[in-house]
Amino acid sequence: MNLFARLLSSFFNPFIIALLSPFLVVYKSTKDMIYALKWEVFSLVFFIVAVIFVFTLITYFVVQYLLS
């Protein structure tokens, strides 16, 4: 039962769902695998850039706070 709970928790992880959602939405609406993969890659790049931006901003403010 513990293994099942961990697998279910891993599958319904918000990060995993956020990564798979663009692919599933585009594929369901167009039925074109290549087009859906293209949008998945585009979304993944945007997601990575946003995460890097947020972590950079947090790091900047933490360093500024520690130096003051």
FENFENTA-V872228 format. One line per field, one symbol per residue. burial: b if it has 9 or more other C-alpha atoms within 8 Angstrom, else e. Layout:
# FENFENTA-V872228
burial: ???
This chain:
# FENFENTA-V872228
burial: eeeeeeeeeeeeeeebbebbebbbebbeeeeeeebbbebbeebbeeeeeeeeeeeeeeeeeeeeeeee
